Amino acid sequence: MADVAVVTDSTADLGALAADNGVEVVPLTITFGNEHFRDGIDLMMEEFYQRLTRAGPPVTAAPSPDAFAAVYRKLFVRGASAIISLHLSSELSATFNNARIAAEQVDAQRIRVIDTRSVSLGLGLLALAAAEDARAGKTLDQVADRVAADAPRVELYATIPTLTYLARGGRIGQLQSIVGNVLKIVPIITLRDGVVAEYAKVRTFTRAVDQVVAIAVSRIGAHADARCAVLHAAAADLAATIAERIREAAHPRQLIINPVGPTVGTHAGPGAVGVFLIP
C-alpha cells in the first residue's frame, strides 16, 4: 500500500471506486425503526429506496471514534506511515469530530483529519485526488496541502424533484425559506459554508436539470484540468444523459458518474441529480 493511506466516510459515495483507488471507507449507520445498517455494506441501493418510499424516515448516524480508531490501527499494521482522513462537512454530521477524536487516541502526529466542508462526490473527488497523490509517493504534508487547496474550490449544483426528504431529514439548512412553497418550485441547490443552500429556483424539474448542465459547462469552461462528478439518486439514465451533455460541451480531465448511497439518499430522495466539480 501507499506510504500515506487515505480514509474517508461512506458519504463520499465512491462505491467500487474506493477499493479500486485504495481508499478506505468508514461507513455511517442507517436506522429504519429497530433495524441498523452500515451504509454501503448491509443495505443495497434498491432495498434502501424501497424502504425510503414505504417506511418512515430513517435516521443516519456518524461512525463512532472507536470505529475510526480500528481502521487507523489496521492501516498502520498494514504498513502505512501516515494517514489522511477526509470527511463530510462538520456542519452536517459528527463524523469529522469523531474521526478527530480517534486520531488523537491513536497517533495524532501521523494522522491528519480534514473537514472538507463538502459531501457526496465532492468529498469523493477530493479523496480520489489524495489517493492519486499518495500513490505518486507524496508526503502527508503534500497530500494534505493539495486537499486544503482544492476543498474550498469544490462546487455543487444539484436539483431534486421534491424537498420532502431534505426537509424531513433535518438537513435543509438555508433552504428552510422555500419549504412552504415546495409544490410550486424546483430548487437548484448548492453547498455554501458547508451547509445546503439555495442557488436558484425554477418552475419545472426539466428546466432545473438544464440549468444545472449549463452552469456546470460554464464553470468547467476551458479548464483542461477540471474534475467533474455526476451524482444521482435512483436516476441512472438521467445522470448518464447529463454526463454526456457535459462531455460534449466541455472537456473535463475527469468525469465520473456514481449513485449516492443511503446516507445522502436519505436526505435527497429518489430522482435527485447533480454535478460536483473542481474547475
N, C-alpha and C positions, 0 to 999 in steps of 0.2 A: 504494500500500500504506500501511498504518498507520505512523505515525512509529515506534512500538515494534513490532518484529517478534517473533513468538512461535515458538519452536523446541521440539520435543520429540523423543522417540525412538519407534521403532515399537512398543515395549511398551505405549504408550498405547492401542493398539487402536482408534483412531478411524476407520480406513478412509476412506471418502469424506467423512466429517465434517471431516477435517483440511483438505482442499482447500476445502471449502465455507465454512470459517470462517477461512481464511487462515493456517492453522498449518503450518509447515514441519516435515516429519518426516525424521529421520535414521535409516536402517534398521540394525538389528542383522543379524548374519550367522548363517545356519543351515547346518550342515555335516552331510551324510549321507555317510559314507565319504570319498571324494575329491571329492565334489560340493559346491560352495559356492553358497548362495542368499542374496539380500538379502531380508530379511523384508518381505513385502507388495509386493515388486516382481517378483522372479523365481519365486516359489513361491506358487501359488494354494492356497486352503484345501483344496479337495477332494484335490488331489495330495498336499498335506502330510500329511493324516490317513491317506491310503493308505500313504504311506511310513512313517509313525509306527507303524502297526499291523503292518506286514510286515517292517520293517527293524530294525536295531539302533537304540539311542537316538541322536538327533542331538546335536551339540554347538552351543551358542549362543555367540556372541562379540560383545562390545561394539564399536561403531564406533570407529575409531582417532581420535586427536587430529587427524590430517590431514583426515579425513572431516568432522569438525565445523568445522575451520578453513575448509574450502572453502565450506561452507554459510554460515558467518558472513560471509565476504568477499563472497559473492554477494548476500546481503541488504543489505549496506552499499552495494554498487554499485547495487542497485535503488532505493536511496533511504531505507532505514531509518536513523533517527537513533540508535537503540539496539536492543538485543536482549535478550529474556528467554528463557532456555533451561531448560526444566523436564524433569527426568529421574527414572527409577525409582530406588528405594531403593539407596543405595550399599552396603547390606548384601547385595544380590542380584546386583550387576553392577559392572563397572568403568566403565560408561557415564558416570556423573556425573563421575568423576575425569578421564576422557579429555576430556569437554566443558570442564572447568575448565582443563585444560592448554591446550586450543585457545583459550579465551578470553584467557588470559594472553599467548598468542602473537600474537593478532590485535588486540585492543583491550580490555584489562581494565577500562577506565573506562566503556565503553559496552555491555559485555555482562555480564549478571547470570545466573549459573548457580546453579540451586537443586536441592538434593536433596530431593525431595518426600516421601521415606520411603514412597512408595506405588508402585503398578504398575498396569498394565492400565487399565481405565476410571476408576479412582480418579485416576490421573495424567491420563487423558483429560478428566475433568470439570474439573480444575484448568487444563489447557491451554485448554479452551473458554472458561472464565471469563476467563482472561488475554487471550484474543483479543477477547472482548467488550469488556473494558476498553480495550484498545488501539484498537479501532475507535471507541470513545467519546472518544478523544483524551487519555486519561490518560497521565501521565508514567511513565517507567521505575520510579521510586520508588513511585508509586501502584499500578502493576500488581503490583510485587514485594511491596508491603505486603499486598495482598489475598491473594496466594498464600501468604505466610507465615502469615496468619491462618487461611486455610482448610485448609492442608495437614494440621495436627495434628487437624483435625476429620473428616477422611475416614475412613469406616468400611467394612469389608468383611465380608460374611457369605456364604460360599460352601460348596458341597459337591461332592464328586467320587465317582463310583461306585467307584473303586479308587485306592489310594495308590501303585500300581505306578509310574506315570510320575513322580510327585513324588519318590518315593524314588530312582529310578534317575537322575533329573536332577540330584541333589545339592542340591536347594533345600528340603529337608524341614524344616530348622531345628528348631524346638521340637516338631515332630510326630514326632521320632525315637522317642519312647517308645511310640507306638502302631503302629509298622510291623509288629511281630511279631504283632499282633492284627488284621491287615489284613482277613482274611476274615470276621471276626465283628462288626465295627463299621463305621459310616459316619461320618466326621468332618464337623463344621461347622468351617470354618477361617476365620481372620481374619488381619489384619496387626497385629503388636504390635512397636513399636520398629523398624519397617522390615523385619521378618522374618516368615515364615509361622509361625503358631501355632495351637494348638487352641483353639477357642471352646467346643465341646461335642461329644458323640458320641452317636449314636442307633443303633438296630438295623437300620433299613432306609433305603434311599435316598429313598423316598417321604416318610417321616417327616422326614428331613433337609430335603427341599425345603419341606415345610410349615412347619418351624421357621424356615427362612431367611425365608420370606414373613412369618411372624408377627413376627419380630424387626425386619424392615425396616419393616413397618407401624407397629410400636410406636415405633421410633426416629424415623420421619418425623412421627408424631403430628399435631399441629395446626399444624406449622410451614409457613406458606404459602410460605416461600422455600426449602424443601427441594429439593435436587437429587438425582437418582437415576439410576443406570445399571445395566441388567441385562446381564450378560455370559453367554456360553455358548461351549462348545467342541463344535461339530457337534451342537447340540441346540436348533435354532431354534424348533421347536414348543413345547418345554417353556419356553424363555425367554419366548416370547410369552404363554404362559399365566401365568407368574409376573408379568410386567409388567401384565397385565390385572387380576390379583388385587390387586396393589399399587395400581393406579389406582382400582379400585372402593372399596378400603378406606381409602385416604389420597389426598391430592391434592398431590403434589409439583409445584413450579413447573416442573421439568424432569425428563423421563423418557425415556431413550434405551435402545435395545437394540442391541447390536453383538456380533459374534463375536470371540473372542480370536484373535489372529494366531499364527503359528508359534512365536514366541519363548515366549509364555505357554503356548500349547497343548502345547509340548514337555513342560512340567512338570506341566500339569493333566491332559492326556489327554482323549480324546473322552468326551463326556457331562457334563462339568463345567458347573455353572451357579452363578451367584452374583449378589449385589447390592452395588454400591458406593453409598454415599450420603453427602451432606453435610447434616446435619439443621439 
